[in-house]
Amino acid sequence: MSTTAISDALVLMQRNLRRIPRSPELLLGFTVQPVMFVLLFVYVFGGAIQTPGYSYVDFLIPGILVQMIAFGATLTGVGLADDLQKGLVDRFRSLPMARSAVLAGRTMADIVTNVFQSVVLVVVGLLVGFSFHANVLDVLAGLGLALLLGLAISWMSALVGLLVMNVESAQQFGFIWVFPLTFISSIFVPIATFPAGLEAFASVNPFTFTADALRALWLGGPVGDDALWSLVWSIGLIAVFAPLAVWRYRRVASV
């Protein structure tokens, strides 16, 4: 990406972030949703779920952070579909700016909101009994892996939003493909409890690799190959879906 494209992307990132304080429902979702999920799973389901080697709250917080980041990343597609419906993309097309900047600015803004959600979730986790067993570098490395996966999901969501070009459809399709990936993984429970077919899927799911790597880094367990596979999956998904999203945006913007 050229210097001009980066500059354009940063301007659009600021534009997307400035919308949040003006949309109380978005700000409420960024703060209430992490709190709700943590309290629900810790106090409603936690007593019924066995997680050998961990207390359930320690098992849950790294995993649910991955889920929150993935859910937040689906807003990329919703936001792009909204811009298309309102004709904002037509205005962008008339400006002397890089085509890729619209998508890059949106995904970069989502990284910022994901960091905010992560801070809220970790604070709530600490209040309900979660504790780190790692140094600062390991904590940041785990967060970096989760954010990188979130970036990959953002590019996938961007392609979905540009294909459906409708806010309601983007919301529905976003959850249709994210829900199975998050729940058929080790985010909430050990995958050894799954039926054989689901366990096989979960064992190669990027959400499982990222959640397990995050637990190992934050709780002092053996990282193994989980961090490596998390990186491979995230970088691979970005390499595939970022060019596809930019290609689709160029086609939409040229109509």
N, C-alpha and C positions, 0 to 999 in steps of 0.2 A: 504494500500500500504506500503511495507517494505521500510526501509531506503535506501536500494540499488536501488529499483525501483524509488524512489523519486529522487535520485542522477542521475540515467540514464535519467529520464524525464527532469530534469533541463538542462542536457547536450544537449539533443535534442531540447529543447526549444531555447537555445542559437543558435544552428545550424539553426533553422527555422528563427530566428530573423536576423541573419547575412545575410541571403539571400536577405532581403528587400533592403538594400542600394545598393546591386549589381543588383537589378531589378528596374530600374527607373519607369517602367510602374506600378509596384505595389505601389511604394511610391507616384506616381502621383494620383493613384486611391484613396489612403487613404486620400489625402489632397483635391483633386478637387471635389470628389463626395459629401462630406458633404456640401461644399460651393455651389455647383450647386443645390442640392436639396433644401437647405434653400432659396436661392435667387429665385428659380423657384416658390416654393409654396407661399412665402411671397409676391412677387411682381406680379406674374401672376394669382394665384388663390386666394390669400388672400382677395382681395376686394369683391369676390363673395361668400365667405363662412362666415356664421354667427356662432359665438361661444359664446352663452350667458354666461355672467359672466367673460369672458376673452377677451383680444385683441387676434387677430388671431396669432400673432407672439408668444405670451405667451402660447397659446394653442398648437402651432405647435412644438416648440423646444423640449419639453420633449418627445412628440410622435415621432418626426423624429429621435431623438437620439436612441430610441428603434429600429426603422427601420434600421438605419445605423449599429447598433450592430448586428442585425439579418442578414443583408446582408453580413457583414464582417465575420460572423460565418460560412457562407456557403463555404468560402474558405478552411475550414478544409477538406471537402470532395474532393475538387479540388486538394489540395496539396497532399493528400494521393493517389489519383488516379495517379497523376504525378509521385510520388515515385514508385508506382507499375509499371507503364509503363517503367520507366527508369531503372528498375532492382535494385533500391536502397534497396527495402525491402529484396531482396535476400542477400545483404551485411549485413543488420541489423540482419538477421536470423543467420548468421555465427558468430556473435559476442556474447560474454557472457553478455547479457543484458536482462532485463525484457521485456517480450512481450508487456505488457501494457504501457511501457515507450514511445513507438513510438506514440501511440495515445495521451497519457497524455502530452507529449512534444509539440505535434501539437496544442492541445486545449489550453494549457497554453500560447503558443506564440500568439494565436489568442486573448486571453484576453488582452495581452499587446498592440496589435495593435488596439483593440477596445477602450482601454483607450486613445490612441493617437488620434483616430478618434473623440472620445467624446470631447476631449479638443479643437480640431479644430472646431467642430460643435458649441460648447458653445461660443467660441470666436466670431465666425461669427454671432451667434444669438445675442450676446451682442451688436455687431456693428449695427445690423438692428433693435434694439429696445427691445430685450428681457431683462427682469430683474428678479433676484431672490427675493422672499419674504419669505426667510427662513434662518435659521442659518446653519452653516457649517456642523453640524452633519446630519441635514435633507437632505442637498444637497448630502452628501456622501452616506447616506442611499438609496436615490433614485438611485444614480449611481450604487450602489452595487446590487440593484434589477435588473437593466437593464443588468449589466454584468453577473449576475447569469443566467438570461434568455438566454443571448448570449452563455454561456457555455453549456446550455441544447441544443441549436440549433447546436452548434459545434459537440456534440456527435451524434445528429441526422444526421448531414451532413457527419460525419465520416462513419456512417453505409452506407449511400447512396454511398459515394465514393468507399467503399470497396466492395459494391455489383456490381456496374457498371464497376469499374476498368478501366475507360477510362476518360480522362480529359474533352473531349467535352461533353460526356454524363453526367458527374458529374456537369458541369456548367449548362446544360439544366435542369436536374432533380432538381438541387438545387433551381433554380428560380421558377420552376413549383409549388413546394409546399410552398415556402416562400412567394411568391407574394400574393396568396389568404389570407394567415394568416395576412399579414401586412395591406392589403387594406381593408379587411372585419373586421375592428377593429376601435377603437377610435383614431388611430394614427393621421389621417388627418382631420377627421370631427366627430362631435357628432353622436353616433350611433342611436340616436332618429330619424335621417333623413333617415335611411335605410328602405327598405321594411320589412314587418313583419318577413319573413323567415331569411333574412340576419341579421336583428337586433337580432333575437334569437341566431344565431350563434355567432355574435360579442359579445354578452353579456357574453358568457362563454369562449371566446377566451383569451388565456394567454397574448397575445399582448395588449388586451384591459385592462386587470387588471394591467399590468405593466405600460402602458402609463398613466392610470388614477392615479395610486399610485405615479408615478413620478411627475405628475402635482400637486397633493395634497401636496407632500413633498416639492417641489420647489416653489410653489406659495402660500403656506399657507392655502390650503383648507382642508376640512375634508377627512382624509385618509380612514375611514371606514374599510371595509373588503378587499379592493383592494390589499393592501400590503400582507396580509395573503394569499390570493388566488394566488397572483403572486409567492410567495415563494412555496406554495404547488405545483403549476404547474411546476415550474422550477425544484424543487427537485424530483418530480415524474418523469418528463421526463428524467432527468439524471439517476435516479434509473433504468429506463427501457432500455434506449438506450446505456448507457455506457457499461453494461455487454454484450449487443448484439453486439456492435462494437468490443469489445475485443474478443468475441467469433468468429466473422467473420474474424478478423485479424489473429487469430491463425489458422483458416482453410486455409486462403490465404497463410500465411507464411509457412505452412507445405506442400504445394503443391510442 
